[in-house]
Amino acid sequence: MDDPALPIAEHRVALDMLARLNKVSATARVLWPYVQKVHTAGTTTSLLDVAAGSGDVPVAIAAHGRRAGVAIRLAMCDISPVAVEAASRRAGAEGIDATVEVRDVVRDGLSFQSASVDVVMCSLFLHHLSEADAVKVLTEMARVARRCVIVSDLRRCRAGLAAAFLASRLGTRSHVVRVDAVRSVQGAFTESELVRLGETAGMHGSSVLRCWPFRMLLVWTPP
């Protein structure tokens, strides 16, 4: 899915399949309590999803908020115009008001002022990056976040690799997803590596937790 030459139709199918895997993995349900925790009654919580893909996770979180009476102002960005179009369409279909932009976060950083967004998150993005670029992205997320940073990603382990292989073949016919699923686990960081990257990015005292299935969460609260 990182290939800029990937045909649009194949990219859209791959995004849909990834959204399906996120739904099965209950990604939004796992992340929602962290957003809810920092919300203050009577206010609107701003949420930025970096490398949002089709927007399935942040839109689902915003929908959780609506059902719980938690007002969320959603922003999403992604390097891919195809993904941004899909994210905008998904938000509209769910009746979620969202700002969506095409942006290369590694190259250009985030288009937000320091400490201007309550919750900054990314999901299944970091494993696509080198350590140096991962630190760049985490540093930007830490700079922008006012109340919380949440990073959800794959955990590199043999069981996770086997699960990715089976799930991508049983759950989709997309060649892109089948290749990407295995490569993503192979390129993912370990828990200790994620802790070290967070520390390097200035997120001192962050916690890294395991979550089902073969994923991990880095959660950091700015001082």
ROSE-4610 file (N, C-alpha, C; in Angstrom, 1 decimal, always signed):
// ROSE-4610
residu = [M/M/M/D/D/D/D/D/D/P/P/P/A/A/A/L/L/L/P/P/P/I/I/I/A/A/A/E/E/E/H/H/H/R/R/R/V/V/V/A/A/A/L/L/L/D/D/D/M/M/M/L/L/L/A/A/A/R/R/R/L/L/L/N/N/N/K/K/K/V/V/V/S/S/S/A/A/A/T/T/T/A/A/A/R/R/R/V/V/V/L/L/L/W/W/W/P/P/P/Y/Y/Y/V/V/V/Q/Q/Q/K/K/K/V/V/V/H/H/H/T/T/T/A/A/A/G/G/G/T/T/T/T/T/T/T/T/T/S/S/S/L/L/L/L/L/L/D/D/D/V/V/V/A/A/A/A/A/A/G/G/G/S/S/S/G/G/G/D/D/D/V/V/V/P/P/P/V/V/V/A/A/A/I/I/I/A/A/A/A/A/A/H/H/H/G/G/G/R/R/R/R/R/R/A/A/A/G/G/G/V/V/V/A/A/A/I/I/I/R/R/R/L/L/L/A/A/A/M/M/M/C/C/C/D/D/D/I/I/I/S/S/S/P/P/P/V/V/V/A/A/A/V/V/V/E/E/E/A/A/A/A/A/A/S/S/S/R/R/R/R/R/R/A/A/A/G/G/G/A/A/A/E/E/E/G/G/G/I/I/I/D/D/D/A/A/A/T/T/T/V/V/V/E/E/E/V/V/V/R/R/R/D/D/D/V/V/V/V/V/V/R/R/R/D/D/D/G/G/G/L/L/L/S/S/S/F/F/F/Q/Q/Q/S/S/S/A/A/A/S/S/S/V/V/V/D/D/D/V/V/V/V/V/V/M/M/M/C/C/C/S/S/S/L/L/L/F/F/F/L/L/L/H/H/H/H/H/H/L/L/L/S/S/S/E/E/E/A/A/A/D/D/D/A/A/A/V/V/V/K/K/K/V/V/V/L/L/L/T/T/T/E/E/E/M/M/M/A/A/A/R/R/R/V/V/V/A/A/A/R/R/R/R/R/R/C/C/C/V/V/V/I/I/I/V/V/V/S/S/S/D/D/D/L/L/L/R/R/R/R/R/R/C/C/C/R/R/R/A/A/A/G/G/G/L/L/L/A/A/A/A/A/A/A/A/A/F/F/F/L/L/L/A/A/A/S/S/S/R/R/R/L/L/L/G/G/G/T/T/T/R/R/R/S/S/S/H/H/H/V/V/V/V/V/V/R/R/R/V/V/V/D/D/D/A/A/A/V/V/V/R/R/R/S/S/S/V/V/V/Q/Q/Q/G/G/G/A/A/A/F/F/F/T/T/T/E/E/E/S/S/S/E/E/E/L/L/L/V/V/V/R/R/R/L/L/L/G/G/G/E/E/E/T/T/T/A/A/A/G/G/G/M/M/M/H/H/H/G/G/G/S/S/S/S/S/S/V/V/V/L/L/L/R/R/R/C/C/C/W/W/W/P/P/P/F/F/F/R/R/R/M/M/M/L/L/L/L/L/L/V/V/V/W/W/W/T/T/T/P/P/P/P/P/P]
num = [1/1/1/2/2/2/3/3/3/4/4/4/5/5/5/6/6/6/7/7/7/8/8/8/9/9/9/10/10/10/11/11/11/12/12/12/13/13/13/14/14/14/15/15/15/16/16/16/17/17/17/18/18/18/19/19/19/20/20/20/21/21/21/22/22/22/23/23/23/24/24/24/25/25/25/26/26/26/27/27/27/28/28/28/29/29/29/30/30/30/31/31/31/32/32/32/33/33/33/34/34/34/35/35/35/36/36/36/37/37/37/38/38/38/39/39/39/40/40/40/41/41/41/42/42/42/43/43/43/44/44/44/45/45/45/46/46/46/47/47/47/48/48/48/49/49/49/50/50/50/51/51/51/52/52/52/53/53/53/54/54/54/55/55/55/56/56/56/57/57/57/58/58/58/59/59/59/60/60/60/61/61/61/62/62/62/63/63/63/64/64/64/65/65/65/66/66/66/67/67/67/68/68/68/69/69/69/70/70/70/71/71/71/72/72/72/73/73/73/74/74/74/75/75/75/76/76/76/77/77/77/78/78/78/79/79/79/80/80/80/81/81/81/82/82/82/83/83/83/84/84/84/85/85/85/86/86/86/87/87/87/88/88/88/89/89/89/90/90/90/91/91/91/92/92/92/93/93/93/94/94/94/95/95/95/96/96/96/97/97/97/98/98/98/99/99/99/100/100/100/101/101/101/102/102/102/103/103/103/104/104/104/105/105/105/106/106/106/107/107/107/108/108/108/109/109/109/110/110/110/111/111/111/112/112/112/113/113/113/114/114/114/115/115/115/116/116/116/117/117/117/118/118/118/119/119/119/120/120/120/121/121/121/122/122/122/123/123/123/124/124/124/125/125/125/126/126/126/127/127/127/128/128/128/129/129/129/130/130/130/131/131/131/132/132/132/133/133/133/134/134/134/135/135/135/136/136/136/137/137/137/138/138/138/139/139/139/140/140/140/141/141/141/142/142/142/143/143/143/144/144/144/145/145/145/146/146/146/147/147/147/148/148/148/149/149/149/150/150/150/151/151/151/152/152/152/153/153/153/154/154/154/155/155/155/156/156/156/157/157/157/158/158/158/159/159/159/160/160/160/161/161/161/162/162/162/163/163/163/164/164/164/165/165/165/166/166/166/167/167/167/168/168/168/169/169/169/170/170/170/171/171/171/172/172/172/173/173/173/174/174/174/175/175/175/176/176/176/177/177/177/178/178/178/179/179/179/180/180/180/181/181/181/182/182/182/183/183/183/184/184/184/185/185/185/186/186/186/187/187/187/188/188/188/189/189/189/190/190/190/191/191/191/192/192/192/193/193/193/194/194/194/195/195/195/196/196/196/197/197/197/198/198/198/199/199/199/200/200/200/201/201/201/202/202/202/203/203/203/204/204/204/205/205/205/206/206/206/207/207/207/208/208/208/209/209/209/210/210/210/211/211/211/212/212/212/213/213/213/214/214/214/215/215/215/216/216/216/217/217/217/218/218/218/219/219/219/220/220/220/221/221/221/222/222/222/223/223/223]
x = [+0.8/+0.0/+0.9/+2.1/+3.0/+3.4/+3.2/+3.7/+2.8/+3.4/+2.6/+2.1/+2.7/+2.2/+1.1/+0.6/-0.5/-1.8/-2.4/-3.6/-4.7/-5.4/-6.4/-7.4/-7.9/-8.9/-8.4/-7.1/-6.5/-6.3/-5.9/-5.7/-7.0/-8.1/-9.4/-9.8/-9.6/-9.9/-9.0/-7.8/-6.8/-7.3/-7.7/-8.1/-9.4/-10.3/-11.5/-11.2/-10.3/-9.9/-9.2/-8.4/-7.7/-8.8/-9.8/-10.8/-11.6/-11.7/-12.4/-11.5/-10.2/-9.3/-9.3/-9.4/-9.5/-10.8/-11.8/-13.1/-13.1/-12.5/-12.4/-11.5/-10.5/-9.5/-10.0/-11.2/-11.8/-10.9/-10.2/-9.2/-9.8/-10.9/-11.6/-12.1/-12.6/-13.1/-12.0/-10.8/-9.7/-9.2/-9.2/-8.7/-9.7/-10.9/-11.9/-11.8/-11.6/-11.5/-10.4/-9.4/-8.3/-8.7/-9.5/-10.1/-11.1/-12.0/-13.0/-12.5/-11.3/-10.7/-10.3/-9.8/-9.3/-10.4/-11.6/-12.6/-13.2/-13.4/-14.0/-15.5/-16.4/-17.8/-18.1/-18.9/-19.3/-18.4/-17.3/-16.4/-16.3/-15.6/-15.4/-13.9/-13.7/-12.4/-11.9/-10.7/-10.2/-9.3/-9.5/-8.8/-8.2/-6.9/-6.2/-5.6/-6.0/-5.5/-4.4/-3.2/-2.1/-2.0/-1.9/-1.9/-3.2/-4.3/-5.6/-6.1/-5.5/-6.0/-7.4/-8.3/-9.7/-10.5/-9.8/-10.5/-11.4/-11.4/-12.3/-12.2/-10.9/-10.7/-11.1/-10.6/-11.1/-12.5/-13.1/-14.5/-15.3/-14.9/-15.6/-15.5/-14.3/-14.1/-15.1/-15.2/-16.1/-17.5/-17.8/-19.2/-19.4/-18.4/-18.5/-18.8/-18.1/-18.2/-19.7/-20.2/-21.6/-22.6/-22.4/-23.3/-23.2/-21.9/-21.7/-21.9/-22.3/-22.5/-21.2/-20.1/-18.8/-18.6/-18.5/-18.4/-16.9/-16.7/-15.3/-15.2/-14.2/-13.8/-12.7/-13.0/-12.1/-11.3/-10.0/-9.1/-8.3/-8.1/-7.4/-6.4/-5.3/-4.4/-3.7/-3.4/-2.7/-1.9/-0.9/-0.1/-0.8/-1.7/-2.4/-3.7/-3.8/-5.1/-6.2/-5.9/-7.0/-7.5/-6.6/-7.0/-7.8/-7.3/-8.0/-9.4/-9.6/-10.9/-11.8/-11.2/-12.0/-12.4/-11.4/-11.7/-12.8/-12.7/-13.7/-15.1/-15.1/-16.4/-17.0/-16.1/-16.5/-17.1/-16.4/-16.9/-18.3/-18.4/-19.7/-20.8/-20.5/-21.5/-22.0/-21.1/-21.4/-22.0/-22.0/-22.5/-21.5/-20.2/-19.2/-18.5/-18.5/-17.9/-16.4/-15.6/-14.2/-13.4/-12.2/-11.3/-10.2/-10.1/-9.2/-8.2/-6.9/-5.9/-4.9/-4.4/-3.3/-2.0/-1.2/+0.0/+1.0/+2.3/+3.4/+4.0/+3.6/+4.0/+5.5/+6.1/+7.5/+8.3/+7.9/+8.7/+8.3/+7.0/+6.5/+6.0/+6.0/+5.4/+3.9/+3.4/+1.9/+1.6/+0.4/+0.0/-0.8/-0.3/-1.0/+0.0/-0.4/+0.5/+0.7/+1.8/+2.2/+1.0/+0.8/-0.2/-1.6/-2.0/-3.2/-4.3/-4.0/-4.9/-5.0/-6.2/-6.3/-5.7/-6.1/-5.6/-5.0/-3.8/-3.1/-2.8/-3.3/-3.2/-2.7/-2.2/-2.0/-2.2/-2.6/-2.9/-2.3/-1.5/-0.9/-0.2/+0.6/+1.4/+2.9/+3.3/+4.7/+5.5/+5.0/+5.8/+6.2/+5.6/+6.0/+7.3/+7.7/+8.8/+10.1/+11.2/+12.5/+12.5/+13.4/+13.5/+13.6/+14.5/+14.6/+13.3/+12.6/+11.4/+10.3/+10.3/+9.4/+9.5/+10.8/+11.1/+10.6/+10.8/+10.3/+8.7/+8.0/+6.6/+6.1/+6.8/+6.4/+6.7/+7.8/+8.2/+7.1/+6.6/+5.6/+4.3/+4.0/+2.7/+2.8/+4.0/+4.2/+4.1/+4.6/+4.6/+3.2/+2.4/+1.0/+0.0/+0.3/-0.7/-0.8/-2.0/-2.2/-2.5/-3.2/-3.6/-3.2/-3.0/-2.7/-2.2/-1.2/-0.8/-1.0/-1.6/-1.9/-1.4/-0.5/+0.0/-0.4/-1.1/-1.6/-0.8/-0.2/+0.6/+0.7/+1.2/+1.5/+2.7/+2.7/+3.8/+4.6/+5.9/+6.7/+6.9/+6.3/+6.5/+6.1/+6.5/+6.2/+4.8/+4.1/+2.6/+1.9/+2.3/+1.7/+1.9/+3.1/+3.4/+2.5/+2.3/+1.5/+0.0/-0.4/-1.8/-2.0/-1.1/-1.2/-1.3/-0.5/-0.5/-1.8/-2.4/-3.6/-4.8/-4.8/-6.0/-6.0/-4.9/-4.9/-5.3/-5.1/-5.5/-6.9/-7.4/-8.8/-9.7/-9.3/-10.2/-10.3/-9.4/-9.4/-8.7/-9.1/-8.5/-7.5/-7.4/-6.5/-5.0/-4.4/-2.9/-2.1/-2.6/-1.9/-1.9/-3.1/-3.3/-2.5/-2.5/-1.8/-0.3/+0.3/+1.7/+2.0/+1.1/+1.4/+1.2/+0.3/+0.1/+1.3/+2.0/+3.2/+4.3/+4.5/+5.6/+5.5/+4.2/+4.0/+4.4/+4.1/+4.6/+6.1/+6.7/+8.1/+8.8/+8.2/+8.8/+8.4/+7.5/+7.0/+8.1/+7.9/+8.8/+8.4/+9.3/+9.0/+8.6/+8.0/+7.6/+8.8/+9.9/+11.1/+11.6/+11.5/+11.9/+11.0/+9.7/+8.7/+8.9/+9.2/+9.5/+10.7/+11.7/+12.9/+12.7/+11.9/+11.5/+10.8/+9.8/+9.1/+9.9/+10.9/+11.8/+12.6/+13.1/+13.9/+13.1/+11.8/+10.9/+10.5/+11.0/+10.6/+9.4/+8.9/+7.7/+8.1/+8.7/+9.2/+8.1/+8.2/+7.2/+6.0/+6.1/+5.0/+4.9/+3.7/+3.5/+3.2/+3.7/+3.4/+2.7/+1.5/+0.7/+0.4/+0.3/-0.1/-1.6/-2.1/-3.6/-3.8/-5.0/-5.3/-5.6/-5.3/-4.5/-3.1/-2.1/-0.7/-0.4/-1.1/-0.8/-0.3/+0.1/+0.5/+0.1/+0.0/-0.4/+0.7/+1.1/+1.9/+1.0/+0.9/+0.1/+1.0/+0.9/+1.7/+0.8/+1.0/+0.3/+1.4/+1.2/+2.2/+2.2/+3.4/+3.5/+2.8]
y = [-1.2/+0.0/+1.3/+1.1/+2.3/+2.7/+1.8/+2.1/+3.2/+4.3/+5.4/+5.0/+3.9/+3.5/+2.5/+2.2/+1.2/+1.8/+1.0/+1.4/+1.8/+2.8/+3.4/+2.3/+1.5/+0.5/-0.5/-0.9/-1.9/-1.2/+0.1/+0.8/+0.9/+1.2/+1.3/-0.1/-1.2/-2.5/-2.8/-2.5/-2.7/-1.9/-0.7/+0.2/-0.4/-0.9/-1.6/-2.8/-3.6/-4.8/-4.5/-3.5/-3.1/-2.6/-1.9/-1.4/-2.7/-3.7/-4.9/-5.6/-5.6/-6.2/-5.4/-4.1/-3.2/-3.4/-3.7/-3.9/-5.3/-6.3/-7.6/-7.5/-6.6/-6.4/-5.5/-4.9/-4.0/-2.8/-2.3/-1.3/+0.0/+0.4/+1.7/+1.5/+0.3/+0.1/+0.0/-0.4/-0.4/+1.0/+1.8/+3.2/+4.2/+3.9/+4.9/+5.3/+4.3/+4.7/+5.8/+5.8/+6.8/+8.1/+8.2/+9.5/+9.9/+9.0/+9.4/+9.9/+9.3/+9.6/+11.1/+11.6/+13.0/+14.0/+13.6/+14.5/+15.2/+16.5/+17.3/+17.6/+17.3/+17.5/+18.9/+19.1/+20.4/+21.0/+20.3/+20.8/+19.9/+20.3/+19.5/+19.0/+17.7/+17.2/+17.1/+17.7/+17.6/+16.4/+15.7/+14.4/+14.5/+14.2/+14.2/+12.8/+12.2/+10.9/+11.1/+10.7/+10.8/+9.5/+9.7/+8.6/+7.8/+8.4/+7.9/+6.8/+6.6/+5.7/+6.0/+5.0/+5.3/+5.9/+6.2/+6.9/+6.0/+4.7/+3.8/+3.9/+3.9/+4.0/+5.3/+6.4/+7.7/+8.0/+7.6/+7.9/+7.0/+5.8/+4.9/+5.5/+6.0/+6.6/+7.8/+8.7/+9.8/+9.3/+8.2/+7.7/+7.2/+6.6/+6.2/+7.4/+8.5/+9.7/+10.2/+10.2/+10.7/+9.9/+8.6/+7.8/+8.0/+8.4/+8.6/+10.0/+10.9/+12.3/+13.1/+12.5/+13.2/+13.9/+15.2/+15.9/+15.8/+15.4/+15.2/+16.0/+16.8/+17.5/+16.8/+16.2/+15.2/+15.8/+15.5/+15.9/+14.7/+14.5/+13.3/+13.8/+13.1/+13.4/+12.1/+12.1/+10.9/+11.4/+10.7/+11.1/+10.8/+9.9/+9.4/+10.1/+10.7/+11.4/+10.3/+9.1/+8.0/+7.8/+7.7/+7.5/+8.6/+9.8/+11.0/+11.1/+10.8/+10.8/+9.7/+8.6/+7.5/+7.9/+8.6/+9.0/+10.1/+11.0/+12.1/+11.5/+10.5/+9.8/+9.0/+8.4/+7.6/+8.5/+9.6/+10.5/+11.1/+11.4/+11.9/+10.9/+9.7/+8.6/+8.4/+8.6/+8.4/+9.7/+10.8/+12.0/+12.7/+12.4/+12.9/+14.1/+15.3/+16.4/+16.3/+16.3/+16.1/+16.9/+17.4/+18.0/+17.0/+16.9/+15.9/+16.6/+16.2/+16.8/+15.8/+16.0/+15.2/+15.8/+15.0/+15.5/+14.4/+14.7/+13.9/+14.3/+13.6/+14.0/+13.8/+12.8/+12.6/+13.8/+14.2/+15.3/+16.7/+16.9/+18.2/+18.4/+17.4/+17.6/+17.7/+18.1/+18.3/+19.8/+20.1/+21.5/+22.0/+21.8/+22.3/+22.9/+23.9/+24.6/+23.7/+24.0/+23.2/+23.2/+22.0/+21.8/+22.3/+22.1/+22.6/+21.6/+20.3/+19.2/+18.3/+18.0/+17.3/+15.9/+15.1/+13.8/+13.6/+13.2/+12.9/+11.4/+10.7/+9.3/+8.8/+7.6/+7.0/+5.5/+4.8/+3.4/+2.6/+1.6/+0.8/+1.6/+2.6/+3.4/+3.3/+3.2/+3.4/+2.3/+1.1/+0.0/+0.2/+1.1/+1.4/+2.3/+2.8/+3.8/+3.2/+3.8/+3.5/+4.1/+3.8/+4.3/+5.8/+6.3/+7.8/+8.5/+8.0/+8.6/+8.4/+7.3/+7.1/+8.1/+8.4/+9.4/+10.8/+11.1/+12.4/+12.5/+11.4/+11.5/+11.5/+10.7/+10.8/+12.1/+12.7/+14.1/+15.1/+15.0/+15.9/+15.7/+14.4/+14.1/+14.6/+14.5/+15.0/+16.5/+17.1/+18.6/+19.1/+18.5/+19.0/+18.6/+17.5/+17.0/+17.8/+18.1/+18.9/+17.9/+16.8/+16.0/+14.5/+14.0/+12.6/+12.2/+11.3/+10.7/+9.2/+8.7/+7.2/+6.7/+5.6/+5.0/+3.5/+3.1/+1.7/+1.0/-0.1/-0.7/-2.2/-2.9/-4.3/-4.5/-5.7/-6.1/-7.2/-7.1/-8.0/-9.3/-10.4/-11.7/-12.8/-14.0/-15.1/-15.4/-15.4/-15.7/-14.6/-13.4/-12.3/-12.5/-12.9/-13.1/-14.3/-15.3/-16.4/-16.0/-15.2/-14.7/-13.8/-13.0/-12.0/-12.8/-13.8/-14.7/-15.3/-15.9/-16.6/-15.7/-14.6/-13.7/-13.0/-12.7/-12.0/-12.9/-14.2/-15.1/-15.6/-15.7/-16.2/-15.0/-13.8/-12.6/-11.8/-12.0/-11.1/-11.8/-11.4/-11.9/-10.8/-9.7/-8.6/-9.0/-9.1/-9.4/-8.4/-7.1/-6.0/-6.3/-6.6/-6.9/-8.1/-9.1/-10.4/-10.1/-9.3/-9.0/-8.0/-7.0/-5.9/-6.5/-7.4/-7.9/-8.6/-9.4/-10.1/-9.2/-8.3/-7.4/-6.4/-6.1/-5.1/-5.7/-7.0/-7.6/-7.7/-8.1/-8.2/-6.9/-5.8/-4.5/-3.8/-4.4/-3.8/-3.7/-2.9/-2.7/-3.7/-4.0/-4.7/-3.7/-4.1/-3.2/-2.4/-3.0/-2.3/-1.2/-1.6/-0.6/+0.6/+0.3/+1.4/+2.3/+1.7/+2.6/+3.5/+2.9/+3.7/+4.8/+4.5/+5.5/+6.6/+6.3/+7.3/+8.2/+7.6/+8.3/+9.3/+8.8/+9.6/+10.8/+10.6/+11.6/+12.6/+12.4/+13.3/+12.9/+11.7/+11.2/+10.4/+11.1/+10.4/+10.0/+8.8/+8.2/+7.6/+7.4/+6.8/+5.3/+4.7/+3.3/+2.6/+1.4/+0.5/-0.7/-1.0/-2.1/-3.0/-4.3/-5.3/-5.3/-5.5/-5.7/-6.7/-7.2/-8.3/-7.6/-8.3/-9.5/-9.1/-9.4/-9.2/-7.7/-6.8/-5.4/-4.8/-3.5/-2.8/-1.4/-0.8/+0.6/+1.4/+2.5/+3.5/+4.6/+4.9/+6.0/+7.0/+8.3/+9.3/+10.5/+11.0/+12.2/+13.3/+14.4/+15.5/+16.1/+16.5/+17.0/+18.3]
z = [+0.0/+0.0/+0.0/+0.2/+0.2/-1.2/-2.1/-3.5/-4.2/-4.5/-5.2/-6.5/-7.1/-8.4/-8.4/-7.2/-7.0/-7.6/-8.5/-9.2/-8.1/-8.5/-7.5/-7.1/-8.0/-7.7/-6.7/-6.9/-6.0/-4.6/-4.6/-3.3/-2.6/-3.2/-2.6/-1.9/-2.7/-2.2/-0.9/-1.0/+0.1/+1.3/+1.2/+2.3/+2.9/+2.1/+2.6/+3.4/+2.9/+3.6/+4.9/+4.9/+6.2/+7.2/+6.7/+7.6/+8.2/+7.4/+7.9/+9.0/+8.7/+9.8/+11.0/+10.9/+12.1/+12.9/+12.1/+12.8/+13.6/+12.9/+13.6/+14.8/+14.7/+15.8/+16.9/+16.7/+17.6/+18.0/+16.9/+17.2/+17.8/+17.2/+17.7/+19.1/+19.4/+20.8/+21.8/+21.4/+22.3/+22.5/+21.5/+21.7/+22.3/+22.1/+22.6/+24.1/+25.0/+26.4/+26.7/+26.0/+26.2/+25.7/+24.7/+24.3/+25.3/+25.7/+26.7/+28.0/+28.4/+29.7/+29.7/+28.6/+28.7/+28.4/+28.0/+27.7/+29.0/+28.8/+29.9/+29.6/+30.5/+30.2/+29.8/+28.8/+28.4/+27.4/+27.0/+26.0/+24.8/+23.8/+22.6/+22.6/+22.5/+22.4/+21.0/+20.7/+19.3/+19.2/+18.1/+17.8/+16.4/+16.3/+15.1/+14.9/+13.7/+13.3/+12.2/+12.5/+11.5/+10.7/+9.4/+8.4/+8.6/+8.4/+8.8/+7.9/+6.7/+5.7/+5.3/+5.3/+5.0/+6.1/+7.2/+8.3/+9.1/+9.0/+9.7/+11.2/+11.7/+13.1/+13.8/+13.3/+13.9/+13.7/+12.6/+12.4/+13.4/+13.6/+14.6/+16.0/+16.3/+17.6/+17.8/+16.8/+16.8/+17.0/+16.3/+16.5/+17.9/+18.5/+19.9/+20.8/+20.5/+21.2/+21.1/+19.9/+19.7/+20.5/+20.5/+21.3/+22.8/+23.2/+24.7/+25.1/+24.2/+24.5/+24.6/+24.0/+24.0/+22.6/+22.6/+21.4/+20.9/+19.7/+19.2/+17.9/+17.8/+16.6/+15.9/+14.8/+14.1/+13.0/+13.0/+11.9/+11.5/+10.2/+9.7/+8.6/+8.4/+7.4/+6.9/+5.6/+5.0/+3.8/+3.5/+2.3/+1.0/+1.0/-0.2/-0.5/-1.6/-2.0/-2.1/-2.5/-2.5/-1.1/-0.1/+1.2/+1.8/+1.5/+2.0/+1.4/+0.2/-0.4/+0.3/+0.5/+1.2/+2.6/+3.3/+4.7/+4.8/+3.8/+3.7/+3.4/+2.5/+2.2/+3.4/+4.1/+5.2/+6.3/+6.6/+7.6/+7.2/+6.0/+5.5/+5.6/+5.3/+5.4/+6.8/+7.8/+9.2/+9.8/+9.0/+9.6/+10.6/+10.4/+11.2/+10.5/+11.2/+10.6/+10.8/+9.7/+9.8/+8.9/+9.3/+8.4/+7.9/+6.6/+6.1/+5.1/+5.2/+4.3/+3.8/+2.6/+2.1/+2.7/+3.4/+4.0/+4.2/+3.8/+4.1/+5.4/+6.4/+7.8/+8.0/+7.4/+7.6/+7.1/+5.9/+5.2/+5.7/+6.0/+6.3/+7.7/+8.5/+9.9/+9.8/+11.0/+11.1/+11.0/+10.4/+10.1/+11.3/+12.5/+13.7/+14.6/+15.4/+16.3/+17.5/+18.3/+19.4/+20.5/+21.0/+22.1/+21.7/+20.4/+19.9/+19.7/+19.9/+19.7/+20.9/+21.4/+22.7/+22.5/+21.5/+21.4/+20.0/+19.9/+18.6/+18.6/+17.5/+17.5/+16.1/+16.0/+14.7/+14.9/+13.9/+14.0/+12.8/+13.0/+12.0/+11.0/+11.5/+10.6/+10.9/+12.1/+12.5/+11.9/+11.7/+11.2/+9.7/+9.1/+7.7/+7.6/+8.8/+8.8/+9.4/+9.0/+9.6/+11.0/+11.8/+13.2/+13.2/+12.3/+12.2/+11.9/+10.9/+10.5/+11.5/+12.2/+13.3/+14.4/+14.7/+15.7/+15.3/+14.0/+13.5/+13.7/+13.3/+13.4/+14.9/+15.8/+17.2/+17.8/+17.4/+17.9/+17.5/+16.3/+15.8/+16.6/+16.8/+17.5/+19.0/+19.6/+20.9/+21.0/+19.9/+19.9/+19.8/+19.0/+18.8/+19.9/+20.6/+21.6/+22.8/+23.2/+24.5/+25.6/+25.4/+26.5/+26.4/+25.2/+25.0/+23.7/+23.6/+22.4/+22.5/+21.4/+21.3/+20.1/+20.2/+19.0/+19.1/+18.1/+18.0/+16.9/+17.1/+16.0/+16.3/+15.2/+15.3/+16.2/+16.8/+17.6/+16.9/+16.7/+15.9/+16.8/+16.4/+17.0/+16.1/+16.3/+15.4/+15.3/+16.5/+16.5/+15.7/+15.8/+15.0/+13.5/+13.2/+11.8/+11.2/+11.9/+11.5/+11.4/+12.4/+12.3/+11.2/+10.8/+9.7/+8.4/+8.3/+7.1/+6.9/+7.9/+7.8/+7.6/+8.4/+8.3/+7.0/+6.4/+5.1/+4.0/+4.1/+3.1/+3.3/+4.5/+4.7/+4.6/+4.9/+5.0/+3.8/+2.8/+1.6/+0.4/-0.7/-2.0/-2.5/-1.8/-2.2/-2.1/-3.3/-3.3/-2.5/-2.6/-1.8/-0.3/+0.2/+1.6/+2.0/+1.2/+1.6/+1.7/+0.8/+0.8/+2.0/+2.1/+3.1/+4.5/+4.7/+6.1/+6.7/+5.9/+6.3/+6.5/+5.5/+5.5/+6.7/+7.0/+8.1/+9.5/+9.7/+10.9/+11.0/+9.8/+9.8/+10.0/+9.6/+9.8/+11.1/+11.9/+13.1/+14.2/+15.1/+16.2/+17.4/+18.3/+19.5/+20.5/+21.6/+22.7/+23.2/+23.5/+24.0/+23.0/+21.7/+20.7/+20.6/+20.8/+20.8/+21.9/+23.1/+24.3/+24.0/+23.4/+23.1/+22.1/+21.1/+20.1/+20.7/+21.6/+22.3/+23.2/+23.9/+24.7/+23.9/+22.8/+21.9/+21.3/+21.2/+20.7/+21.7/+23.0/+24.1/+24.9/+24.6/+25.3/+26.5/+27.5/+28.7/+29.6/+30.1/+31.0/+30.3/+29.0/+28.2/+28.7/+28.4/+28.7/+27.4/+27.3/+26.2/+26.7/+26.2/+26.6/+25.5/+25.8/+24.8/+24.7/+23.4/+23.3/+22.2/+22.2/+21.2/+19.9/+18.7/+18.6/+18.1/+18.9/+18.6/+18.3/+19.0/+18.8/+20.1/+20.0/+21.2/+21.1/+22.3/+22.4/+23.1/+22.6/+23.3/+23.7/+25.0/+25.5/+26.3/+26.0/+26.6/+26.9/+28.1/+28.6/+28.7/+28.0/+28.1/+29.6/+30.0/+31.4/+31.6]
